[in-house]
Amino acid sequence: MNIRQKLSKGHGKGKEDLSHPLGNPRRACVFDVGEILALINSYASSNLMLPRSPKYFYENIRDFVVIKVVGEGAEPKIVSCGSLHVPWEDIAEIRALAVHPQFWWRGLGSKIVRYLIEEARQMGIEKVFAFTPLL
């Protein structure tokens, strides 16, 4: 099994719980960039998010978490993502929070936010914010 197969199956850093159909947040890896890019830029094409390049995701991959889901007979796919950016010692920003429209209202965005807030707390950061568009 090569490294890509191991990471996509949840081996090593950031194991996924794919036994639950909606999955749980895990750290993103470089092999996730294509799916994250497609998810974010699908919203950017409607002017709901800022468009991003692959370079942005590779440079910031350590900031990202993702949730994958398993379909019947299908490969797991990323349906939610978000990142935590630390601009200063006492504050963090949740960025690039997205959930695929087919998976809205299932708590995936909330799972990502809770994961990122806990990550901020573990770093000693108590203030976390996010900018969102009004829909």
C-alpha positions in Angstrom: 0.0 0.0 0.0 1.5 3.3 -1.0 1.4 6.5 1.1 -1.6 8.0 -0.9 -3.7 4.8 -0.3 -2.7 4.8 3.4 -3.7 8.5 3.9 -6.9 8.1 2.0 -7.9 5.1 4.1 -7.1 7.1 7.3 -3.8 5.4 8.2 -1.3 7.5 10.1 -1.9 11.1 11.0 -5.5 12.2 11.2 -7.5 8.9 11.1 -11.0 9.2 9.9 -14.0 7.4 11.3 -15.6 6.2 8.1 -17.8 3.7 10.0 -20.2 6.6 10.5 -21.8 7.6 7.2 -21.2 11.3 7.8 -17.6 10.9 9.1 -15.8 13.1 11.6 -13.3 15.9 11.1 -9.7 15.0 10.4 -6.6 16.9 9.4 -6.3 17.5 5.7 -3.4 16.1 3.7 -1.9 17.1 0.3 -4.0 14.4 -1.5 -7.2 16.3 -0.4 -6.3 19.5 -2.2 -8.2 18.7 -5.4 -11.4 18.0 -3.6 -11.1 21.0 -1.2 -10.4 23.2 -4.2 -13.5 22.0 -6.0 -15.7 22.5 -3.0 -14.5 26.0 -2.2 -14.4 27.2 -5.8 -17.9 25.9 -6.4 -19.1 28.5 -3.9 -16.6 31.1 -5.3 -18.2 30.8 -8.7 -21.4 32.1 -7.1 -19.6 34.9 -5.3 -20.3 33.3 -1.9 -16.6 32.6 -1.1 -13.2 33.9 -2.2 -11.7 31.9 -5.1 -8.5 30.1 -4.2 -5.7 28.6 -6.2 -4.2 25.2 -5.6 -1.0 27.0 -4.4 -3.1 28.6 -1.6 -4.2 25.1 -0.4 -0.8 23.5 -0.6 0.7 26.4 1.4 -2.0 26.3 4.0 -2.8 22.6 4.1 -1.8 22.3 7.8 -4.6 24.7 8.7 -7.4 22.6 7.1 -9.7 19.9 8.4 -12.1 17.9 6.2 -15.0 15.5 6.6 -15.4 12.7 4.2 -18.5 10.6 3.7 -19.0 7.2 2.3 -21.6 6.5 -0.2 -22.9 3.0 -1.1 -20.3 1.4 -3.3 -18.6 4.8 -3.8 -15.2 6.1 -2.7 -15.2 8.4 0.3 -15.4 12.1 -0.8 -14.8 15.4 1.0 -18.1 17.1 1.7 -17.0 19.7 4.3 -13.9 21.6 5.1 -12.6 24.5 7.1 -9.4 26.1 8.3 -8.0 27.9 11.3 -5.8 30.9 10.7 -3.9 32.5 13.6 -3.1 36.2 12.8 -2.0 37.1 16.4 -1.2 35.6 19.8 -4.7 35.8 21.2 -7.1 35.4 18.2 -7.9 32.9 15.4 -10.1 33.1 12.4 -12.1 30.2 10.9 -11.7 30.4 7.2 -12.9 28.5 4.1 -15.8 26.8 5.9 -17.8 25.0 3.3 -20.4 22.1 3.2 -21.5 20.5 0.0 -25.1 21.5 -0.7 -26.3 17.9 -0.7 -25.1 17.6 2.9 -26.5 20.9 4.3 -28.5 20.7 7.6 -26.7 17.6 8.8 -24.4 19.3 11.3 -21.2 18.9 9.3 -20.4 22.7 9.4 -20.9 22.6 13.2 -18.6 19.6 13.5 -15.9 21.5 11.7 -16.4 24.7 13.7 -16.3 22.7 17.1 -13.1 20.9 16.0 -11.4 24.2 15.0 -12.5 26.0 18.2 -11.1 23.1 20.3 -7.8 23.3 18.2 -7.6 27.0 19.0 -8.1 26.3 22.7 -5.4 23.7 22.7 -3.1 26.4 21.4 -4.1 28.8 24.2 -6.4 31.0 22.0 -9.7 31.9 23.5 -11.1 34.3 20.8 -12.2 32.8 17.5 -14.1 34.6 14.8 -15.4 34.0 11.2 -16.7 36.3 8.5 -19.7 35.0 6.7 -21.9 36.3 3.8 -25.5 37.2 4.4 -27.6 34.9 2.4 
